[in-house]
Amino acid sequence: MKKFLFTSTFLTALFLTALVPATPLHAQTLPEFKEGKAYVFDASAIAGKAKDSIKTKNLSSAKNFEVTVYGYKNDQWEKVATGFLRQTGDSDSLKRIKKIKSFQYLAVTTNADKEFNYVTSKRHDDLYIYFMDKTSVSEERVNAAPFFDISKVKGKFKDNIKIESRANFDDPCSFFIYGCKEENGRYELLTCLALKDGFDTDSSDESYSGSKLSSYGYIKILPASQKEFTYSLSKSHNDLIIQIQ
C-alpha cells in the first residue's frame, strides 16, 4: 500500500472559532445550576436525536473523575445519569437514572480538580459528551499548522478516520483533527481521537456536527502534547488511516 509521509510540530477553548460546539445554542437564557460548577446546555439545540444513552469520552489530561448529568424540569434539577472516567481516551456509557429525552436542558458536573471545555453531539440515538482541557490548541496554532490534501492520498475514503500509533508514548495523547472543504476555507474541529499507548487505535465515523468526514478535502492534525509526531496517511477499506510515530 502506497503511503504519503508528513511531519509536523505542533486543545482550545470553545470560545475560539477553531473549536466550536456541534451545534450553536439558541440565543436564550439557560436555567441556573446552583449546586456548584456545571456545564449547562440546551440539548434540543444539538442536531440529531438522543433518546437512549449518554456516552462520555475523556480527551483531557484529567484522571479518575466522576461525571454526573442533571436534567431541568418543573423548575428543578433532577439527577439523570452518572459515570466515571479514568485516563485520556477512556470512555463510559453513563448509568441512566432517568430518560434524557424528557429534558430539554442538561447540566454536566464532575469532581475533577480542573475545568474542562465540552463538545456535545448526537449520534446513533445517543448523546455524546466530550471532556477536553481548557488549555488546548489555540486558534493561532490551528492556522499555522500544515494541511493535508486528502485527494493526494491514493485510494477511496468514504467512511471512518482512524488513527494508529507506532510510537512509544510516555503518556496517553489526544489528537485534534480539523477539516476544511476548500483549500483556503475555514477549518473546523471535526473530531478528536486518543491513543492510550504505543500500539493503540481510535476512530470516528462522523464529525461532531454530524457531517460525513469524507466530505472534507483537507485536514490538519494537532496533538494535545507538544511532542513532535510523524504522520503517515493511507486509505484502506474506504477509511482514511493516519499512522502516528
C-alpha positions in Angstrom: 0.0 0.0 0.0 1.4 3.3 -1.0 1.6 5.9 1.8 2.2 9.6 2.0 4.5 10.7 4.8 4.1 14.1 6.5 5.9 15.6 9.5 4.7 18.5 11.7 5.3 20.1 15.1 2.5 21.4 16.9 -6.8 21.8 22.8 -8.7 25.1 22.6 -11.4 27.0 24.4 -14.9 26.7 23.0 -15.0 30.5 22.6 -12.2 30.3 19.9 -13.5 30.0 16.4 -11.3 26.9 15.7 -13.2 24.8 18.2 -17.0 25.1 18.1 -19.8 23.2 19.6 -21.6 20.6 17.5 -24.5 22.9 17.0 -24.7 26.6 18.1 -27.1 27.1 21.0 -30.2 29.2 20.6 -30.0 32.8 21.9 -31.7 32.3 25.3 -31.2 32.3 29.0 -30.2 28.8 30.3 -31.5 27.8 33.7 -29.1 28.3 36.5 -27.4 25.4 38.2 -26.8 26.4 41.9 -25.3 23.2 43.3 -21.7 24.0 42.2 -19.9 24.4 38.9 -21.6 22.9 35.9 -21.7 23.0 32.1 -25.3 23.8 31.2 -26.6 23.4 27.7 -29.8 23.1 25.6 -30.0 19.5 24.3 -32.7 20.5 21.8 -30.2 22.8 20.1 -27.9 19.9 19.1 -28.7 18.4 15.7 -29.9 14.9 15.7 -31.8 12.6 18.1 -30.8 11.4 21.5 -33.3 9.1 23.2 -31.2 6.3 24.6 -27.8 6.6 26.4 -25.4 9.3 27.4 -21.9 8.4 26.3 -18.8 10.2 27.5 -15.1 10.3 26.5 -12.2 11.8 28.3 -10.0 13.7 25.8 -8.4 15.7 28.6 -5.3 15.1 30.8 -7.6 14.7 33.9 -7.7 11.2 35.5 -10.2 9.3 37.6 -13.1 11.6 38.0 -16.9 11.1 38.4 -19.4 12.5 36.0 -23.0 13.4 36.9 -25.6 14.7 34.5 -28.7 16.5 35.7 -31.9 17.4 33.8 -34.1 20.5 34.3 -37.8 20.2 34.6 -40.6 21.9 36.6 -38.1 24.5 37.8 -35.8 22.0 39.4 -32.7 19.8 38.6 -33.0 16.0 38.7 -30.2 13.5 38.5 -30.2 11.8 35.1 -27.1 9.7 34.8 -23.7 9.0 36.5 -20.4 7.6 35.4 -16.6 7.5 35.8 -13.7 8.4 33.5 -10.1 7.3 34.0 -7.2 8.3 31.8 -7.1 10.1 28.4 -9.0 8.1 25.8 -11.3 6.4 28.4 -15.0 6.2 27.5 -18.1 5.4 29.6 -21.7 4.9 28.9 -23.3 6.5 31.9 -25.6 4.7 34.2 -29.1 6.1 33.4 -31.4 7.1 36.2 -34.0 8.9 34.0 -34.6 9.1 30.3 -32.7 12.0 28.7 -35.4 12.7 26.1 -37.6 14.0 28.9 -35.3 17.0 29.4 -34.5 20.0 27.2 -31.8 21.4 29.5 -28.9 19.4 30.9 -26.1 20.1 33.3 -22.8 18.2 33.5 -20.8 18.2 36.7 -17.6 16.4 37.7 -15.4 16.1 40.8 -12.2 16.7 38.8 -9.7 19.2 40.1 -9.7 21.1 36.8 -12.2 22.8 34.5 -13.0 21.5 31.0 -14.1 22.5 27.6 -17.0 20.5 26.4 -18.2 19.3 23.0 -21.6 17.7 22.6 -23.1 15.8 19.7 -25.9 13.3 18.9 -25.1 10.1 17.1 -26.9 6.8 16.7 -29.7 8.0 19.0 -27.2 8.7 21.8 -25.9 11.9 23.4 -22.1 12.2 23.4 -20.2 14.5 25.8 -16.5 15.0 25.3 -14.2 16.4 28.0 -11.2 18.5 26.8 -8.5 20.5 28.6 -9.1 24.3 28.9 -5.6 24.9 27.6 -5.9 23.2 24.3 -5.0 24.2 20.8 -5.1 28.0 20.1 -6.7 29.4 17.0 -3.2 30.7 16.0 -1.8 27.2 16.3 -4.5 25.8 14.1 -3.9 28.5 11.5 -0.2 27.8 11.5 -0.4 24.0 11.2 0.3 22.4 7.8 -2.8 21.0 6.0 -3.0 17.6 4.3 -4.8 17.3 0.9 -6.8 14.0 1.1 -7.1 13.8 -2.6 -3.4 13.2 -2.9 -3.7 10.0 -0.9 -4.3 7.0 -3.2 -7.5 5.0 -2.7 -11.1 5.7 -1.6 -12.3 7.4 1.6 -16.0 7.1 2.4 -16.3 6.0 6.0 -14.1 6.5 9.0 -11.0 8.4 10.1 -8.8 6.0 12.0 -5.5 6.7 13.9 -3.0 4.1 14.7 0.1 4.5 16.9 3.5 3.3 16.0 5.3 5.3 18.7 6.3 4.9 22.3 4.1 7.3 24.3 5.2 8.3 27.8 1.5 9.3 28.4 -1.8 8.9 26.5 -2.3 11.6 23.9 -5.3 13.2 22.2 -5.2 14.3 18.5 -7.5 17.0 17.3 -8.4 16.7 13.6 -9.6 19.9 11.9 -11.1 19.9 8.4 -12.0 22.2 5.6 -13.9 21.5 2.4 -11.9 24.1 0.4 -8.1 24.7 0.4 -8.4 28.3 1.6 -11.5 27.9 3.6 -12.1 28.0 7.4 -11.1 25.0 9.4 -13.4 23.5 12.0 -12.9 20.8 14.6 -14.1 17.5 13.0 -13.2 15.0 15.8 -10.7 14.3 18.5 -9.2 10.9 18.8 -7.0 9.5 21.6 -4.2 6.9 21.8 -3.6 5.3 25.2 -0.2 3.8 24.5 2.2 3.0 21.7 0.1 0.4 19.9 -3.4 1.7 20.2 -6.1 2.7 17.7 -9.1 5.0 17.7 -11.6 6.0 15.1 -14.6 8.2 14.3 -17.4 7.7 11.7 -18.7 11.3 11.5 -17.8 14.8 12.6 -19.2 16.5 15.8 -21.5 18.4 13.6 -22.9 15.2 12.1 -21.3 15.7 8.6 -19.6 12.8 6.8 -15.9 13.0 7.4 -15.2 12.2 3.8 -16.9 15.5 2.7 -13.8 17.4 3.9 -11.0 17.6 1.4 -8.3 19.0 3.7 -7.3 18.2 7.3 -5.0 19.4 10.0 -3.8 17.2 12.8 -2.8 18.8 16.1 -1.8 16.7 19.2 -2.5 17.9 22.7 1.1 17.1 23.5 3.9 19.4 22.4 5.9 16.4 21.3 6.7 16.0 17.6 5.0 13.3 15.7 5.2 11.9 12.1 2.0 11.2 10.2 1.7 8.6 7.5 -1.6 8.8 5.6 -3.2 6.0 3.6 -6.6 4.8 2.6 -7.9 1.3 3.2 -11.3 -0.3 3.1 -12.9 3.1 2.5 -11.2 4.5 5.6 -8.6 7.2 6.0 -5.8 5.8 8.1 -3.4 8.0 10.0 -0.3 6.2 11.4 1.4 8.2 14.1 5.0 7.8 15.0 
